[in-house]
Amino acid sequence: MANTRQAKKRARQNEARFQVNKARRSRIRTFIRRAEEAIASGDKDAATAAVRALQPELMRGVTKGVFHKNTAARKMSRLVARVKAIG
């Protein structure tokens, strides 16, 4: 348990950041799920649209520190490869 005023404030800040990051991570995972479902359906147009919608969300997650840059790049690369394989 935090004892000093500074430590108590830091605990409050950490909790606030955790909630924001949790919401961002959840939102990005939703976009990823939508893209994977579109790919699984076999509809190339829907899959392309879903991946295009995902890309800026994923990169925003990188700039906000929710995901590592290489993790986002790897996810995008694999999804795009799966979309190309549909056609």
C-alpha positions in Angstrom: 0.0 0.0 0.0 1.2 3.5 -0.9 2.2 5.6 2.1 3.4 8.9 0.8 1.3 11.5 -1.1 3.5 11.0 -4.1 3.1 7.2 -4.1 -0.7 7.6 -3.7 -0.9 10.0 -6.6 1.3 7.6 -8.7 -1.1 4.7 -7.9 -4.1 6.8 -9.0 -2.3 7.7 -12.2 -1.3 4.1 -12.9 -4.9 3.0 -12.5 -6.2 5.7 -14.8 -3.6 4.8 -17.5 -4.4 1.1 -17.1 -8.1 1.7 -17.8 -7.3 3.8 -20.9 -4.9 1.2 -22.2 -7.3 -1.6 -21.5 -10.0 0.1 -23.5 -7.5 0.8 -26.4 -6.3 -2.8 -26.4 -9.9 -4.1 -26.4 -10.9 -1.9 -29.3 -7.9 -3.1 -31.3 -8.6 -6.7 -30.6 -12.2 -6.1 -31.8 -10.8 -4.8 -35.1 -8.5 -7.8 -35.3 -11.4 -10.2 -34.7 -13.5 -8.5 -37.3 -10.6 -8.9 -39.8 -10.1 -12.5 -39.0 -13.8 -13.3 -39.3 -14.0 -11.5 -42.7 -11.0 -13.6 -43.9 -12.6 -16.8 -42.6 -15.8 -16.0 -44.5 -13.9 -16.0 -47.7 -15.1 -12.6 -48.9 -12.1 -10.8 -50.2 -13.7 -7.4 -50.4 -14.9 -7.5 -46.8 -11.6 -8.9 -45.6 -9.7 -6.1 -47.4 -12.0 -3.4 -45.9 -11.6 -4.9 -42.4 -7.8 -5.0 -42.7 -7.8 -1.4 -44.0 -9.9 -0.3 -41.0 -7.6 -2.2 -38.6 -4.3 -0.7 -39.8 -4.7 2.8 -38.4 -6.1 1.5 -35.2 -3.2 -0.9 -34.7 -0.6 1.8 -35.5 -2.4 4.2 -33.1 -2.0 1.5 -30.5 1.7 1.5 -31.2 2.1 5.3 -30.9 0.2 5.2 -27.6 2.4 2.4 -26.2 -0.2 -0.3 -26.1 1.5 -2.6 -28.6 5.1 -3.0 -29.7 5.9 -1.7 -33.2 7.1 -5.1 -34.4 4.1 -6.9 -32.9 1.7 -4.6 -34.9 3.8 -5.0 -38.0 3.8 -8.8 -37.7 0.0 -8.9 -37.2 -0.6 -6.7 -40.2 1.8 -8.7 -42.4 0.1 -12.0 -41.5 -3.4 -10.7 -42.0 -2.6 -9.1 -45.4 -0.9 -12.3 -46.5 -4.1 -14.2 -45.6 -6.2 -11.7 -47.5 -4.1 -12.1 -50.6 -4.3 -15.9 -50.3 -8.2 -15.7 -50.6 -8.1 -14.6 -54.2 
